[in-house]
Amino acid sequence: MLNYQEKKEKISKILSCWKLRRLTLLGKVTVIKSLAASQLVYIMSSLPSSQSYLNEIHKLLYNFLWEGRGDKIKRSVLVNEYKDGGLKMLDIQAFNYALKSKWVKK
């Protein structure tokens, strides 16, 4: 669990640096997917992930996305494709399952 705590703190620092910039919603999604998710790939693929840790990361990402003001668009809509009205936001639960299944395949 200590490994996860270190990654959570690192992601928090990354997002706080980007919080100062006035990014669009699509820009924030891009930062989350490219900078925050990349920090999670190795640790989530090799170590078991607890639900409480995934919830903390999920809360951290959406807090950055909406600047702590609460959701303006349903999360289930945000993870949809562009053609379906979504922004292809990272679904942390699905991301975790995908990494675990890829690891099992290898």
C-alpha positions as CSV (number, residue, x, y, z in Angstrom):
1,M,0.0,0.0,0.0
2,L,3.0,2.3,0.5
3,N,3.8,2.1,-3.2
4,Y,0.3,3.3,-4.0
5,Q,0.5,6.2,-1.5
6,E,3.7,7.4,-3.2
7,K,2.1,7.3,-6.6
8,K,-1.0,9.1,-5.3
9,E,1.2,11.9,-3.9
10,K,3.1,12.2,-7.2
11,I,-0.1,12.4,-9.2
12,S,-1.4,15.0,-6.8
13,K,1.8,17.1,-7.4
14,I,1.5,16.8,-11.2
15,L,-2.1,17.8,-11.2
16,S,-1.5,20.7,-8.8
17,C,1.1,22.1,-11.2
18,W,-1.4,21.9,-14.1
19,K,-4.2,23.3,-12.0
20,L,-2.7,26.8,-12.2
21,R,-3.1,26.8,-16.0
22,R,-6.5,27.7,-17.4
23,L,-7.1,24.5,-19.4
24,T,-10.2,23.6,-21.2
25,L,-12.1,20.5,-20.2
26,L,-10.6,18.5,-23.1
27,G,-7.1,19.8,-22.1
28,K,-7.6,18.5,-18.5
29,V,-8.7,15.1,-19.8
30,T,-5.6,15.0,-21.9
31,V,-3.4,15.8,-18.9
32,I,-5.1,13.1,-16.8
33,K,-4.8,10.5,-19.5
34,S,-1.2,11.3,-20.5
35,L,0.5,12.4,-17.3
36,A,-1.5,10.9,-14.4
37,A,-2.4,7.6,-16.0
38,S,1.2,7.0,-17.0
39,Q,2.2,7.0,-13.4
40,L,-0.2,4.2,-12.6
41,V,0.6,1.7,-15.4
42,Y,3.4,-0.2,-13.9
43,I,2.2,-0.3,-10.3
44,M,-1.4,-1.3,-11.3
45,S,-0.3,-4.0,-13.7
46,S,2.0,-5.7,-11.3
47,L,0.5,-5.2,-7.8
48,P,-3.1,-5.9,-6.5
49,S,-5.2,-2.8,-6.3
50,S,-7.6,-2.2,-3.5
51,Q,-11.0,-0.6,-4.2
52,S,-10.3,2.1,-1.6
53,Y,-7.1,3.1,-3.5
54,L,-8.9,3.2,-6.8
55,N,-11.7,5.4,-5.3
56,E,-9.1,7.8,-3.9
57,I,-7.4,8.1,-7.3
58,H,-10.8,8.5,-9.0
59,K,-11.7,11.3,-6.6
60,L,-8.4,13.0,-7.2
61,L,-8.8,13.0,-10.9
62,Y,-12.3,14.3,-10.9
63,N,-11.5,16.9,-8.4
64,F,-8.8,18.2,-10.8
65,L,-11.2,18.0,-13.7
66,W,-14.0,20.1,-12.1
67,E,-11.7,22.2,-9.9
68,G,-13.4,20.9,-6.7
69,R,-16.8,22.3,-7.7
70,G,-18.7,19.1,-8.3
71,D,-19.5,17.3,-11.6
72,K,-21.2,19.3,-14.3
73,I,-21.4,16.3,-16.7
74,K,-22.2,12.8,-15.6
75,R,-19.1,10.6,-15.2
76,S,-20.8,7.9,-17.2
77,V,-21.1,10.3,-20.1
78,L,-17.6,11.6,-19.8
79,V,-16.0,8.2,-20.5
80,N,-18.0,7.8,-23.7
81,E,-16.5,8.2,-27.2
82,Y,-16.7,11.6,-28.8
83,K,-19.4,10.5,-31.2
84,D,-21.6,9.6,-28.2
85,G,-21.1,13.0,-26.5
86,G,-18.3,12.0,-24.2
87,L,-14.7,13.1,-23.9
88,K,-13.0,9.7,-23.6
89,M,-12.2,10.4,-19.9
90,L,-10.2,7.7,-18.1
91,D,-12.3,5.2,-16.2
92,I,-9.9,4.1,-13.5
93,Q,-11.8,0.8,-12.8
94,A,-11.8,-0.2,-16.5
95,F,-8.2,0.9,-16.8
96,N,-7.3,-1.4,-13.8
97,Y,-9.1,-4.4,-15.3
98,A,-7.4,-3.8,-18.7
99,L,-3.9,-3.7,-17.1
100,K,-4.6,-6.8,-15.0
101,S,-5.9,-8.8,-18.0
102,K,-3.0,-7.8,-20.2
103,W,-0.6,-9.0,-17.4
104,V,-2.4,-12.4,-17.2
105,K,-2.2,-12.7,-21.0
106,K,1.6,-12.4,-20.9
